[in-house]
Amino acid sequence: MIVIDAGHGGSDPGTSGNGIIEKELALKISQYMYNRFKDLGSDVKIVRNSDETISPDDRVKRILDAYGNRSDVVVISNHLNAGGGNGAEVIYALRNQSTLARKILEELEKSGQVTRRYYQRRLPSNTSKDYYFIHRNTGITEPVLVEYGFLDNKEDAERLKANYEKYAEAVVRAVSEYLGIKYVPPAGETIYVVQKGDSLWSIARKLGVSVDDLKSFNNLTSDNLSIGQILLVPTESSEDVYTVKAGDTLYSIANKFNISIDALKQANNLTSNILNIGQQLKIPEAPPTNINPEYLEYVVKSGDSLWSIANRYNTSVNEIRELNELSSDVLQIGQVLLIPISENENNITYTVKAGDSLYSIAQKYGTTVDEIKKANNLTSNLLNIGQQLKIPTAKDYLDYTVQSGDSLYKIAQKFNTTVNDIMKLNNLTTSLLQIGQQLKIPISI
Ligand SMILES: [Zn+2]
């Protein structure tokens, strides 16, 4: 059971400095905390939820009335400091152990706040009693007075303005741990604890966010991280959500947002490539560098087999089976398969020359403008001289040497193609063949 106490209020503003009034920020912090504990499903009450004047006696009464005078009631009294120091401090009651106060200070530190100390404070006139009434008069409850920083210290004040919700969240974590409340980060956020060897760059990469987002979300002013530091990472806010439409595939969506299929699957915890119309997909931020897609999308046509497709794209039946999680080798016309683009020597890298166009290159390699654009993540048809292009379909046809007795018709039959397609591919103006003549045979379509 938790009671949140927003210090001061109404005619008692508390302290102030650098544009912050204690009663106002204490209320904001308290309301944040109250809502978070509600979200976590814990029993929580708030002493004041508006700019209300409350006498010390009334405050104590509200605290003790919340759940009764019990030792398992934790009271979080939120305050801001002043008086020439800097950093956060936590004061706990003479009757309590330091555990909760220490945890709170530790979590505040992990959240980037400068911390001072956790301690007990005695009444000078009677050192057996607590100095603060919030400790002294609150029965057997467990109160902690949290001073989040010094308002008369410019750096503290700036950090508080930017990060007070993060510091409130730090207290939520500490109290949750102390009371055994199952902690989950706020909606749309995930928590990352900095590990040895981490850098902003490596974390951003790992979590699929940009370094800039990570810095701005955590109000970091430098790139330095410390081990154990807690970073909040947006899971929704900087990501778009895409609703799957008829005809969409992972490939087409990944391509549209210029991300890899793997990143898309990872962001959505997808274990298969099957999408449902209306399904919501999180679109992670595109990586900073242009990456080549690892796959092609292939729509199965009449006459195709796994073998013919594997052969055409210079990959293996097994690779296609695994990538597409096929449980059977039977294909259906219209089925979309992901085809790995193999990195062996048959996968051509083409350097653009003067006079080239996507169309002329596609013609030359027996592929299509679309396939070249997909394979290279191109969004326009403009090419630059010297630009390197990956040509996805290195093997689009078979080489065939005409033998005695062959006719175009026979060859077309043999390779499951048409006379017309062979003539087109070879720019033939006549159907007469000569023994030993080299023909390109389109792979069955
Ligand atoms: Zn105060």
Residues whose N, C-alpha, C, O or C-beta is under 5 A from the ligand:
A	BS01	ZN	G7 G14 H79 L80
